Structure formats: C-alpha cells, structure tokens
Amino acid sequence: MKAQVGDRIVVESERAAQTGRTGVIEEIVDEESMRLRIRWDDGHTSILTPAAGAATIVSAQAGSTV
C-alpha cells in the first residue's frame, strides 16, 4: 500500500454493526512500518498502522484508488 500526504484513507470496521472510518493522511510518520497520522472526518487525529487488507488509500490526485 502506497500513501502520500493528502490522500484519503478508508478503514473497514471490524464489527458488522459499525461503519468504517474515513480521513485524510496528514503525515507519514514512518514509511517503513506504514505509520500514518490521520485526521478523521469527525475531527479527531490519530496515528494508525493499517493491517493488511483493512484499509484502502484513495489518491488525492485524480481520486484514483491505490
């Protein structure tokens, strides 16, 4: 998974009754371990290391999925 600052991220929920979370990548804290600082659409900010298959990156350029 390749990510850049400004890309959107969609994280699927682990529970069927909950919706996923979406936000904007504000910083790539550690490129090697894929640690990202995310500003979620609800206004909160957190550091995330997405598990394989749990997140989708939507490129800020042309809105394409990466």
C-alpha positions as a LaTeX table, in Angstrom:
\begin{tabular}{lrrr}
\hline
Residue & $x$ (\AA) & $y$ (\AA) & $z$ (\AA) \\
\hline
Met1 & 0.00 & 0.00 & 0.00 \\
Lys2 & 1.46 & 3.34 & $-1.06$ \\
Ala3 & 0.28 & 6.53 & 0.63 \\
Gln4 & 1.03 & 10.22 & 0.33 \\
Val5 & 0.11 & 13.23 & 2.43 \\
Gly6 & $-3.31$ & 14.47 & 1.31 \\
Asp7 & $-4.60$ & 11.05 & 0.26 \\
Arg8 & $-7.83$ & 9.80 & 1.81 \\
Ile9 & $-7.94$ & 6.57 & 3.79 \\
Val10 & $-10.93$ & 4.31 & 4.36 \\
Val11 & $-10.62$ & 1.80 & 7.22 \\
Glu12 & $-13.15$ & $-1.01$ & 7.33 \\
Ser13 & $-14.84$ & $-1.75$ & 10.66 \\
Glu14 & $-14.05$ & $-5.00$ & 12.47 \\
Arg15 & $-17.70$ & $-5.25$ & 13.54 \\
Ala16 & $-20.61$ & $-5.79$ & 11.20 \\
Ala17 & $-22.84$ & $-3.31$ & 13.06 \\
Gln18 & $-20.37$ & $-0.42$ & 12.74 \\
Thr19 & $-19.45$ & 1.63 & 9.71 \\
Gly20 & $-15.85$ & 2.18 & 8.65 \\
Arg21 & $-13.86$ & 5.36 & 9.26 \\
Thr22 & $-12.56$ & 7.80 & 6.66 \\
Gly23 & $-10.00$ & 10.55 & 6.92 \\
Val24 & $-7.09$ & 12.39 & 5.34 \\
Ile25 & $-3.44$ & 11.42 & 5.72 \\
Glu26 & $-1.69$ & 14.39 & 7.33 \\
Glu27 & 1.76 & 12.87 & 7.84 \\
Ile28 & 3.71 & 9.71 & 7.08 \\
Val29 & 5.31 & 9.15 & 10.48 \\
Asp30 & 7.30 & 6.07 & 9.45 \\
Glu31 & 7.29 & 4.95 & 5.84 \\
Glu32 & 8.89 & 1.58 & 6.56 \\
Ser33 & 6.24 & 0.44 & 9.06 \\
Met34 & 3.48 & 2.47 & 7.33 \\
Arg35 & 2.63 & 4.56 & 10.40 \\
Leu36 & 0.32 & 7.39 & 9.36 \\
Arg37 & $-1.09$ & 10.43 & 11.13 \\
Ile38 & $-4.76$ & 10.61 & 10.11 \\
Arg39 & $-7.24$ & 13.48 & 10.54 \\
Trp40 & $-10.53$ & 11.62 & 10.67 \\
Asp41 & $-13.69$ & 13.12 & 9.20 \\
Asp42 & $-15.08$ & 13.51 & 12.74 \\
Gly43 & $-12.21$ & 15.94 & 13.53 \\
His44 & $-10.07$ & 13.63 & 15.67 \\
Thr45 & $-6.43$ & 12.86 & 14.84 \\
Ser46 & $-4.61$ & 9.61 & 15.49 \\
Ile47 & $-1.59$ & 7.54 & 14.47 \\
Leu48 & $-2.52$ & 4.41 & 12.53 \\
Thr49 & $-0.61$ & 1.42 & 11.22 \\
Pro50 & $-3.19$ & $-0.27$ & 8.99 \\
Ala51 & $-3.31$ & $-4.07$ & 8.92 \\
Ala52 & $-3.12$ & $-5.78$ & 5.55 \\
Gly53 & $-6.44$ & $-5.59$ & 3.75 \\
Ala54 & $-8.07$ & $-3.41$ & 6.43 \\
Ala55 & $-7.62$ & $-0.06$ & 4.69 \\
Thr56 & $-7.98$ & 1.49 & 1.26 \\
Ile57 & $-5.97$ & 4.52 & 0.16 \\
Val58 & $-7.70$ & 6.88 & $-2.27$ \\
Ser59 & $-5.16$ & 9.07 & $-4.06$ \\
Ala60 & $-5.68$ & 12.82 & $-3.79$ \\
Gln61 & $-4.59$ & 13.01 & $-7.44$ \\
Ala62 & $-7.49$ & 12.22 & $-9.75$ \\
Gly63 & $-9.37$ & 10.39 & $-6.98$ \\
Ser64 & $-7.92$ & 7.02 & $-8.01$ \\
Thr65 & $-7.66$ & 4.07 & $-5.64$ \\
Val66 & $-4.16$ & 2.83 & $-4.83$ \\
\hline
\end{tabular}
